[in-house]
Amino acid sequence: MDTERLNTELEAAAFRRLVKHLMEDRPDVQNIDLMILAGFCRNCLSQWYQEAAVAHGLPMDKEQARSIVYGMPFSEWKTKFQREATPEQLAAFAAAQKSHA
């Protein structure tokens, strides 16, 4: 196997593990907390996935990509797991936006 293909397979495996971790192991971690700490969230991952699909000529809309990353329709995930952001989270998010920009 050539190095480029191996790298692609390893990157894909790492992506699948990250998505599995967020879906199964840590659905309690809120997107706003991910945005505060890392500057990206599940929605970012789904957007990047959608962009990659489209770049490869595969039509994919936002909801299809979100279902891949969330492991279910986004509306279902929101109902099951998303909590209202606290004032503290909103303040931390605003501050983090400045540092991530």
C-alpha positions in Angstrom: 0.0 0.0 0.0 1.4 3.4 -0.9 2.1 6.0 1.8 -0.6 8.5 0.6 -3.3 5.9 0.7 -2.2 4.6 4.1 -2.2 8.2 5.4 -5.8 8.7 4.1 -7.0 5.4 5.7 -5.4 6.4 9.0 -6.9 9.9 8.9 -10.3 8.3 8.1 -10.0 5.9 11.0 -9.1 8.8 13.3 -12.1 10.8 12.1 -14.4 7.9 12.6 -13.1 7.4 16.1 -13.7 11.1 16.9 -17.2 11.0 15.6 -17.9 7.7 17.5 -16.5 9.3 20.7 -18.7 12.4 20.3 -21.8 10.3 19.4 -21.5 7.4 21.8 -19.0 8.2 24.6 -19.7 12.0 25.1 -23.0 13.1 23.7 -23.2 15.1 27.0 -20.5 17.5 25.8 -22.3 20.5 24.4 -21.3 22.1 21.1 -20.9 25.5 22.8 -18.3 23.9 25.1 -16.4 22.5 22.2 -16.5 25.9 20.5 -15.2 27.6 23.7 -12.3 25.1 24.1 -11.4 24.1 20.6 -12.9 26.6 18.2 -15.0 23.9 16.4 -17.9 21.7 17.2 -20.0 18.9 15.7 -21.6 21.3 13.2 -18.1 22.3 12.0 -17.2 18.7 11.5 -20.4 18.1 9.5 -19.7 21.2 7.4 -16.2 20.1 6.7 -17.5 16.6 5.7 -20.1 18.1 3.4 -17.5 20.4 1.8 -15.2 17.3 1.2 -18.1 15.3 -0.3 -19.0 18.2 -2.7 -15.4 18.7 -3.6 -15.4 15.0 -4.6 -18.5 15.4 -6.7 -20.9 13.8 -4.2 -24.0 15.9 -3.7 -24.7 16.2 0.0 -26.8 18.7 1.9 -26.2 20.1 5.4 -28.7 17.7 7.1 -27.2 14.6 5.5 -23.7 15.6 6.7 -25.1 16.4 10.2 -26.7 13.0 10.4 -23.3 11.4 9.7 -21.6 13.3 12.4 -24.4 13.2 15.0 -25.4 9.6 14.2 -29.0 10.6 13.9 -31.0 13.6 12.5 -29.7 16.8 14.0 -33.2 17.7 15.3 -33.3 14.4 17.2 -29.9 14.9 18.7 -30.9 18.4 19.8 -34.0 17.1 21.5 -32.1 14.3 23.3 -28.8 16.0 24.2 -28.7 19.8 23.7 -29.2 22.0 26.7 -29.9 25.7 26.8 -26.6 27.6 27.0 -26.0 29.2 30.4 -25.0 32.8 30.8 -21.5 31.7 31.7 -21.2 29.6 28.6 -22.4 32.5 26.4 -19.9 34.8 28.0 -17.1 32.3 27.6 -18.1 31.7 24.0 -18.1 35.5 23.2 -14.6 35.7 24.8 -13.4 32.6 22.9 -14.6 34.0 19.6 -12.2 36.8 20.0 -9.2 34.5 20.7 -10.1 32.0 18.0 -10.5 34.6 15.3 
